[in-house]
Amino acid sequence: MTETTFFPIAELFELVKEIFVSAGCSDGQAAAISRVIVAGERDGCKSHGIYRIEGCLRTIRAGKVVPDAVPTLGVDDSAIVRVDAKGGFSNAAFELGLPALAARTRALGLAAMVINNCTHFSALWPEVEAIAEEGLAGLAMCPSYATVAPAGGRTPLLGTNPMAFGWPRENNHPYVFDFATSVAARGEIELHRRAGKALPEGWALDANGEPTTSPEQALAGAMLPFGGHKGSAISTMIELLAGAMIGDAMSQEALDVLGTTSLAPNHGELILAFDPQKFSGGRKGNPLAHAEILFEGIMGHGARLPSQRRFAARAKSIADGIELSAAEMAQLRELRQ
């Protein structure tokens, strides 16, 4: 039987934070990064857990991120909250801007947070979940670097370009989804490579633009968008809204600057927040209660709501601790040195 260790969540957070502080991160940057990485492990999202530490450290050592950056916040009378990450990781920038985003959303009904000049590596669900905890609906998106071929193409042009949505629920976990607009997150390709497992058909192309199930060939070639032209169009929308529109890099530009896919890319992020109470305009009924009719209908059909497995994993981690394999423990010990 494979040996495993159960870490209390707070203890794993302190260990991961120590690794980042030792690498030169400020306390604020290290804490924000660690919260997201540990949340990934806590919720059973291995592709966004401690696996991501190594890439972040490579990015720091390569001088492609400012590990002690102090993001700045700009708020005016418009619906747009602006955060300049100052070349640091996106996580600290988001945490800085969230209170202002929530306040502007409650005042106006709809507001946006624009994060510029950030290095991005993490999942988006922690952000829309944090917005939902404010009683607001949230939509977050960002480009990446060019690793995905557009529908009908044979070489990378688009990023994995994730998009996440969160809806608040009273006395229940929020409705949350977070997915790459590629068939799978790039981290899933890497996890298949590490495990020596073939990819499912239809995930990727090799360097010659031919279909492949080899993780190594996929990493050297191109991933595919989900749903063919539909995923490709959504991915293009994200390039436009969270790249061109906010005056930041699109995925090909991010890759051109970085020169490699082994480091975390620098670009921007767009987050939209909506106040359901403001949008309902005082019409009869509570929009959150109204939404429960839909959720109950979905579950009544025997379907599972997105993130239900993640919330179940979270409950187990809170009760028992985060389960780490012997290999993961060895990785943490090595990174701690």
C-alpha positions, -999 to +999 in steps of 0.1 A: +000+000+000+013+035-009+023+054+022+003+086+027+005+115+052-025+136+064-016+173+069-038+197+088-048+225+063-032+252+084+001+233+087+004+227+050-003+264+044+026+273+067+049+249+050+040+261+014+043+297+026+078+290+040+089+276+007+079+308-011+093+331+015+126+313+013+125+318-025+123+356-020+086+362-019+073+389+004+050+377+032+019+390+013+028+374-020+037+341-004+005+340+017-017+347-013+000+321-035-001+295-007-038+300+000-046+291-036-022+261-038-034+247-005-070+252-015-063+231-046-050+202-025-077+207+001-104+203-026-088+174-045-077+196-075-042+181-078-035+199-111-036+232-092-021+221-059+015+216-048+023+204-083+023+241-092+050+251-067+079+240-088+068+261-118+063+291-096+098+287-082+113+284-117+095+316-127+110+334-097+145+321-104+142+331-140+134+367-130+101+366-148+080+376-118+085+402-090+083+381-059+080+410-035+057+432-056+033+455-039+001+458-061-017+491-063-054+497-063-072+524-083-109+532-078-129+561-093-166+567-098-168+543-127-177+506-125-141+495-131-117+487-103-081+486-115-053+467-098-017+469-111+000+437-099+034+454-105+048+422-121+038+400-091+016+370-089-021+376-096-033+362-063-022+391-041-036+416-066-070+399-065-071+399-028-063+436-027-090+445-052-119+422-039-133+445-012-134+475-037-150+453-063-177+441-039-184+477-028-187+490-064-209+461-073-233+468-044-234+504-053-239+500-091-253+465-095-224+455-118-187+462-116-154+449-130-119+443-117-091+447-142-058+432-131-029+442-152+008+432-153+004+400-133+019+365-134-008+340-135-006+303-126-036+293-106-072+282-108-100+308-110-126+291-088-111+305-055-118+340-069-154+335-080-161+316-048-148+345-028-171+368-048-200+345-041-192+346-004-200+384-007-235+375-019-226+384-055-223+365-088-189+365-104-173+357-137-135+356-141-114+349-172-078+353-184-056+343-213-025+322-208+003+315-233-002+300-268-005+262-263-039+256-280-046+254-317-078+272-329-105+250-344-092+238-378-056+249-370-026+227-364-003+249-343-007+268-310-022+303-311-047+305-282-041+298-245-059+273-223-079+305-214-099+295-183-133+309-174-150+306-140-185+315-127-198+316-092-234+321-080-242+326-043-265+302-025-281+308+009-270+282+035-252+261+009-220+260-011-221+284-041-227+271-076-192+273-091-177+261-124-141+266-136-128+252-168-102+257-194-115+264-229-090+237-241-102+201-238-082+198-205-060+221-184-023+219-194-016+207-159-036+176-167-013+168-196+017+171-173+001+149-147-005+123-174+031+126-184+043+121-148+021+091-144+031+075-177-005+075-189-017+080-224-040+109-231-076+103-243-082+107-280-090+142-292-070+161-266-039+171-285-018+174-317+019+166-320+045+191-334+035+181-369-002+189-363-012+152-362-035+138-335-016+122-306-022+105-273+014+110-260+017+136-233+053+143-243+042+149-280+012+170-268+034+192-247+057+198-277+027+203-300-007+218-294-038+211-272-072+213-287-102+235-277-132+218-262-162+214-284-144+223-316-154+257-330-175+265-300-146+262-275-124+280-300-148+309-302-151+312-264-113+311-261-111+339-287-136+359-267-114+356-236-084+368-256-103+399-266-120+407-233-092+398-209-063+407-232-069+433-259-097+451-241-078+456-209-047+467-226-027+436-217-011+406-235-029+380-255-017+344-253+007+345-283+022+378-271+027+364-236+045+334-251+066+356-273+078+376-242+083+345-220+099+323-247+089+291-230+059+273-216+079+260-185+074+293-167+042+311-155+030+337-181+026+374-175-007+390-188-039+404-173-072+392-159-108+403-160-133+397-132-170+408-135-193+409-105-231+412-104-255+420-076-286+397-080-307+419-058-299+450-078-306+432-111-339+418-100-350+454-095-373+448-065-394+424-085-414+399-065-393+371-049-357+366-040-335+358-070-313+334-049-344+315-038-356+315-074-323+300-086-328+271-062-356+258-083-332+253-111-306+236-089-332+213-074-343+204-109-308+196-120-302+173-090-337+159-093-327+146-127-299+127-110-272+151-123-244+165-102-238+202-098-203+214-107-178+215-078-198+190-057-169+166-057-146+194-048-168+205-018-170+168-007-132+166-008-130+198+011-152+185+039-130+154+041-098+175+042-112+197+070-121+166+090-091+144+084-064+167+069-050+169+034-038+135+021-004+136+004+015+107-011+050+097-002+062+112-036+044+145-028+060+146+007+094+140-009+087+168-033+078+192-005+110+182+015+131+189-016+115+223-023+119+233+013+157+229+012 
